[in-house]
């Protein structure tokens, strides 16, 4: 029996696209005739590029958050965005219920209405996330969402059939959704086109921007500060052209993850995709924080606890990276590299999720 499913990507960031792509690839391996439809709006073109051979619907999925220039949450805009959430949520559900296409299951990176929709349609619904929006918004100050709305989101998520969470998910979330939460390994694609670069006798550093380009100005400043480090070579995307002789440019058509395994160090925002890729490929990390971002702060704390990465302030990254790196290599880097080589964290979460979803649907069909 082959299934049909609809996948809802929240209209926020690129990490969701990468995780869902890994799960979709595993679903297609396990059930080659499966038919999938993907719904999103803001990053639809990116989704089409990274997730081929599915149907697409251009439609906003009712979840988004707003950032300031430095990447920290824009609390007033978030409050305004969700001031009438209950009304927009009802409109969303009414529109989805009116859709003529029938599906066997629903999958989302935490569009909450999907779980309500599954109950209304009488079909299973599945969630995949590293953190939940109810947890995220409850950590901001001043709180942008009313407590009643937070409770509404939690109630919706409890209507899911399964909720899958990878390692380093905050313990509060696992406790909140106990009975629904299934802990899985890191969600990482199997088919990575590993690039092997030159510069065998130099220390190779990949500096990765976020998908939304939050670190662009900071990376440009950082490259100025490392111009005299002749024993290093810094890999950046080709939008960061500069006069440094120790900079190697990655073509815009290449995926950053394809270079991770060949690097000695990855420097970037402490987003969960960067973390997952580095842990899965055993490459040490130096992570940049964001003011008032609870996800990023939690990620950094977890990684330092397990000695899998370290932290650099945005100021030091922009202005003093050239001074920081030699000292970092002589001390903390050695411990992080050793921990990376010894850890036993699995990275087949996408396969585990796909198998569990299909087994669950087989049992109830």
C-alpha positions as CSV (number, residue, x, y, z in Angstrom):
1,X,0.0,0.0,0.0
2,X,1.3,3.5,-0.9
3,X,0.3,6.6,1.0
4,X,-0.4,10.2,0.2
5,X,0.7,12.9,2.5
6,X,0.7,16.7,2.9
7,X,3.7,18.5,4.5
8,X,3.4,21.9,6.0
9,X,6.6,24.0,6.3
10,X,6.4,27.0,8.6
11,X,7.3,30.2,6.9
12,X,10.4,30.9,9.0
13,X,14.0,30.1,8.3
14,X,15.6,27.4,6.2
15,X,16.4,24.8,8.8
16,X,12.9,23.3,8.5
17,X,13.4,22.7,4.8
18,X,16.7,20.8,5.4
19,X,15.1,18.6,8.1
20,X,12.0,17.9,6.2
21,X,14.0,17.1,3.1
22,X,15.9,14.4,5.0
23,X,12.6,12.8,6.2
24,X,11.0,13.0,2.7
25,X,14.0,11.3,1.2
26,X,13.7,8.4,3.7
27,X,10.0,8.1,3.1
28,X,10.6,7.8,-0.6
29,X,13.3,5.1,0.0
30,X,11.0,3.1,2.2
31,X,7.9,3.6,0.0
32,X,9.0,4.7,-3.6
33,X,5.4,5.2,-4.7
34,X,4.5,7.6,-1.9
35,X,2.8,10.8,-3.1
36,X,3.7,14.0,-1.3
37,X,2.4,17.6,-1.4
38,X,4.4,20.4,0.2
39,X,2.8,23.6,1.4
40,X,4.7,26.8,2.3
41,X,5.1,30.4,1.0
42,X,7.9,32.6,2.1
43,X,10.7,30.1,1.1
44,X,8.8,28.2,-1.5
45,X,11.5,28.7,-4.2
46,X,14.2,27.3,-1.8
47,X,11.9,24.4,-1.0
48,X,11.5,23.6,-4.7
49,X,15.2,23.7,-5.1
50,X,16.0,21.4,-2.2
51,X,12.9,19.1,-2.2
52,X,12.2,18.0,-5.8
53,X,9.6,15.6,-7.1
54,X,6.8,16.6,-4.9
55,X,3.7,18.7,-5.5
56,X,3.7,22.3,-4.2
57,X,1.2,24.7,-2.8
58,X,2.0,28.4,-2.3
59,X,0.2,29.2,0.9
60,X,1.1,30.9,4.2
61,X,1.0,28.4,7.1
62,X,0.2,30.8,9.9
63,X,3.5,30.6,11.8
64,X,6.3,33.2,11.6
65,X,8.4,35.3,13.9
66,X,10.1,38.6,13.4
67,X,13.8,39.5,14.0
68,X,15.7,42.7,14.5
69,X,18.8,43.4,12.4
70,X,21.1,41.6,14.9
71,X,18.9,38.5,14.8
72,X,17.3,38.9,18.2
73,X,13.5,38.7,18.4
74,X,11.5,41.8,17.6
75,X,9.0,41.4,20.5
76,X,6.6,44.2,19.5
77,X,6.2,42.9,15.9
78,X,5.7,39.3,17.2
79,X,3.0,40.6,19.6
80,X,1.3,42.4,16.7
81,X,1.6,39.3,14.5
82,X,-0.2,37.1,17.0
83,X,-2.7,39.6,18.4
84,X,-5.5,37.9,16.3
85,X,-4.0,34.4,16.0
86,X,-7.2,32.6,17.1
87,X,-9.1,34.2,14.3
88,X,-6.5,33.5,11.7
89,X,-6.1,30.0,13.0
90,X,-9.8,29.3,12.5
91,X,-9.7,30.7,8.9
92,X,-6.7,28.5,8.2
93,X,-8.5,25.4,9.4
94,X,-11.6,26.2,7.5
95,X,-9.6,26.7,4.3
96,X,-7.7,23.4,4.7
97,X,-10.9,21.5,5.5
98,X,-12.4,22.8,2.3
99,X,-9.6,21.4,0.2
100,X,-10.8,18.6,-2.1
101,X,-7.6,16.6,-2.1
102,X,-7.6,13.8,0.3
103,X,-4.4,12.7,2.2
104,X,-3.5,9.7,4.4
105,X,-1.3,11.7,6.8
106,X,-0.1,15.2,7.6
107,X,3.5,16.1,8.6
108,X,4.8,19.5,9.9
109,X,7.7,21.3,11.5
110,X,5.2,22.7,14.0
111,X,2.4,24.4,12.2
112,X,0.0,23.8,15.1
113,X,-3.2,23.8,13.1
114,X,-1.9,20.6,11.3
115,X,-2.5,18.6,14.5
116,X,-6.1,20.0,14.9
117,X,-6.6,19.3,11.2
118,X,-5.5,15.7,11.6
119,X,-8.2,15.1,14.3
120,X,-10.9,16.8,12.2
121,X,-10.0,14.7,9.1
122,X,-9.5,11.5,11.1
123,X,-6.0,11.0,9.8
124,X,-2.6,10.8,11.6
125,X,-0.5,13.9,12.0
126,X,3.2,14.0,12.8
127,X,5.4,16.8,14.1
128,X,9.2,17.2,13.7
129,X,11.1,19.9,15.6
130,X,14.1,20.8,17.7
131,X,12.0,23.3,19.7
132,X,8.4,24.2,19.8
133,X,7.0,27.7,19.2
134,X,5.1,27.7,22.5
135,X,8.4,27.1,24.3
136,X,10.2,29.7,22.3
137,X,7.6,32.5,22.7
138,X,7.3,31.7,26.5
139,X,11.0,32.4,26.9
140,X,10.9,35.9,25.5
141,X,10.6,39.0,27.7
142,X,8.4,40.8,27.8
143,X,6.1,37.9,26.7
144,X,4.7,38.6,23.2
145,X,1.9,36.1,23.5
146,X,-0.8,35.9,26.1
147,X,-0.8,32.9,28.3
148,X,-4.2,31.7,26.9
149,X,-2.7,31.6,23.4
150,X,0.4,29.6,24.7
151,X,-2.0,27.1,26.2
152,X,-4.0,26.9,23.0
153,X,-0.8,26.1,21.1
154,X,0.1,23.4,23.6
155,X,-3.4,21.8,23.4
156,X,-3.1,21.7,19.6
157,X,0.3,20.0,19.7
158,X,-1.1,17.4,22.1
159,X,-3.5,16.3,19.3
160,X,-0.6,15.1,17.1
161,X,-0.2,11.4,16.6
162,X,3.6,11.5,17.2
163,X,6.0,14.3,17.9
164,X,9.7,13.6,17.0
165,X,12.5,15.4,18.8
166,X,16.3,15.1,18.1
167,X,19.1,15.3,20.7
168,X,19.6,18.6,22.6
169,X,15.8,19.4,22.5
170,X,15.2,21.3,25.7
171,X,14.1,19.0,28.6
172,X,11.1,21.3,29.3
173,X,9.7,20.4,25.9
174,X,10.1,16.7,26.3
175,X,8.3,16.9,29.7
176,X,5.6,19.1,28.3
177,X,4.8,16.6,25.5
178,X,5.5,13.4,27.4
179,X,3.3,10.7,26.0
180,X,3.5,12.2,22.5
181,X,7.3,12.9,22.3
182,X,9.6,10.4,20.7
183,X,13.3,11.1,21.0
184,X,15.2,10.3,17.8
185,X,18.8,10.6,16.6
186,X,20.1,13.7,14.8
187,X,18.2,14.4,11.6
188,X,20.9,14.4,8.9
189,X,20.8,13.5,5.2
190,X,22.6,10.4,4.1
191,X,23.4,11.6,0.6
192,X,26.0,14.3,1.1
193,X,28.3,15.2,-1.7
194,X,31.4,15.5,0.4
195,X,33.9,18.0,-1.1
196,X,37.6,17.5,-0.7
197,X,39.6,20.7,-1.0
198,X,43.2,21.6,-1.3
199,X,45.3,23.4,1.4
200,X,46.3,20.1,3.2
201,X,49.0,21.9,5.2
202,X,46.8,24.8,6.4
203,X,44.1,24.9,9.0
204,X,40.7,25.1,7.2
205,X,37.9,27.1,8.7
206,X,34.4,27.3,7.2
207,X,32.5,30.5,8.1
208,X,28.8,29.9,7.6
209,X,26.1,32.5,7.4
210,X,22.5,31.8,8.3
211,X,20.0,31.2,5.5
212,X,18.5,34.6,6.1
213,X,21.9,36.3,5.9
214,X,21.9,37.6,9.5
215,X,25.7,37.4,9.8
216,X,26.6,38.9,6.4
217,X,28.0,42.2,7.7
218,X,29.7,40.5,10.6
219,X,31.5,38.0,8.3
220,X,32.8,40.8,6.1
221,X,34.3,42.4,9.2
222,X,35.7,39.2,10.5
223,X,37.5,38.5,7.2
224,X,39.4,41.8,7.6
225,X,40.6,40.7,11.0
226,X,42.1,37.4,9.8
227,X,43.9,38.6,6.7
228,X,47.4,38.0,8.3
229,X,46.7,34.4,9.4
230,X,48.8,32.7,6.6
231,X,48.5,29.3,8.2
232,X,44.8,29.4,7.9
233,X,42.4,29.3,4.9
234,X,38.8,30.5,5.4
235,X,36.0,29.1,3.3
236,X,33.0,31.5,2.6
237,X,30.4,31.7,0.0
238,X,31.3,33.7,-3.1
239,X,29.2,36.7,-2.0
240,X,32.0,37.7,0.4
241,X,34.6,38.7,-2.1
242,X,37.6,40.4,-0.6
243,X,41.3,40.9,-1.2
244,X,42.5,38.3,1.3
245,X,44.9,35.6,0.0
246,X,43.7,33.2,2.7
247,X,40.1,33.1,1.6
248,X,38.6,30.4,-0.6
249,X,35.1,31.0,-2.2
250,X,32.4,28.4,-2.3
251,X,30.1,28.7,-5.4
252,X,26.6,29.8,-4.7
253,X,25.3,26.6,-6.3
254,X,27.1,24.4,-3.7
255,X,25.7,23.3,-0.4
256,X,27.6,24.4,2.7
257,X,27.1,21.0,4.3
258,X,29.1,19.3,1.5
259,X,32.3,21.1,2.8
260,X,31.8,20.4,6.5
261,X,33.6,17.0,6.8
262,X,36.7,18.5,5.1
263,X,37.0,21.4,7.5
264,X,39.1,21.6,10.7
265,X,36.6,24.1,12.2
266,X,33.1,25.5,11.4
267,X,32.2,29.0,12.7
268,X,28.6,30.1,12.5
269,X,25.3,30.9,14.1
270,X,24.3,28.3,16.7
271,X,21.3,27.0,14.7
272,X,20.3,23.4,15.0
273,X,21.2,22.5,11.4
274,X,24.7,23.7,11.7
275,X,25.0,21.8,15.0
276,X,23.6,18.6,13.6
277,X,25.8,18.6,10.5
278,X,29.0,19.3,12.6
279,X,28.2,16.6,15.1
280,X,27.2,14.1,12.5
281,X,30.3,14.8,10.5
282,X,32.5,15.2,13.6
283,X,33.8,18.7,12.8
284,X,34.5,21.0,15.8
285,X,32.3,24.2,16.1
286,X,32.8,27.7,17.2
287,X,29.4,29.2,17.7
288,X,28.1,32.8,17.6
289,X,25.3,33.8,19.9
290,X,22.3,36.0,19.3
291,X,20.8,38.4,21.9
292,X,17.6,37.2,23.4
293,X,17.2,34.2,21.2
294,X,16.2,31.3,23.5
295,X,16.9,28.6,20.9
296,X,20.4,29.8,20.1
297,X,21.2,30.2,23.8
298,X,20.0,26.8,24.7
299,X,22.0,25.2,21.9
300,X,25.2,26.8,23.0
301,X,24.7,25.7,26.6
302,X,24.0,22.1,25.6
303,X,27.0,21.9,23.4
304,X,29.4,23.4,25.9
305,X,28.0,20.9,28.4
306,X,29.0,18.0,26.1
307,X,32.3,19.7,25.0
308,X,31.3,19.5,21.4
309,X,31.6,23.2,20.6
310,X,32.6,26.6,22.0
311,X,31.2,30.1,22.0
312,X,32.5,33.4,20.6
313,X,30.8,36.7,21.1
314,X,29.7,38.7,18.1
315,X,32.0,41.5,19.0
316,X,35.1,39.2,19.2
317,X,34.1,37.5,15.9
318,X,33.8,40.8,14.1
319,X,36.8,42.6,15.5
320,X,39.3,40.1,17.0
321,X,38.9,36.8,15.3
322,X,42.5,37.0,14.1
323,X,43.8,37.2,17.7
324,X,41.2,34.7,19.1
325,X,41.8,31.7,16.8
326,X,45.5,31.0,17.5
327,X,44.8,31.0,21.3
328,X,41.7,28.9,20.8
329,X,43.6,26.3,18.8
330,X,46.2,26.0,21.5
331,X,43.7,25.3,24.3
332,X,40.0,24.6,24.0
333,X,40.0,23.3,20.4
334,X,42.0,20.2,21.3
335,X,39.3,19.1,23.9
336,X,36.5,19.8,21.5
337,X,38.1,17.8,18.7
338,X,38.7,14.9,21.0
339,X,35.1,14.9,22.1
340,X,33.9,15.1,18.5
341,X,35.9,12.0,17.7
342,X,34.6,10.0,20.7
343,X,30.9,10.9,20.8
344,X,28.3,8.2,20.1
345,X,25.5,10.4,18.9
346,X,23.6,8.8,16.0
347,X,22.6,10.8,13.0
348,X,19.9,8.6,11.3
349,X,17.0,10.4,12.8
350,X,15.3,10.9,9.4
351,X,15.2,7.1,8.8
352,X,13.9,6.5,12.3
353,X,11.1,9.0,11.8
354,X,10.1,7.7,8.4
355,X,10.0,4.1,9.6
356,X,8.0,5.0,12.7
357,X,5.5,7.0,10.6
358,X,4.9,4.2,8.1
359,X,4.6,1.6,10.8
360,X,2.1,3.7,12.7
361,X,0.0,4.2,9.6
362,X,0.2,0.4,8.7
363,X,-1.1,-0.4,12.2
364,X,-4.1,1.9,12.0
365,X,-5.1,1.2,8.4
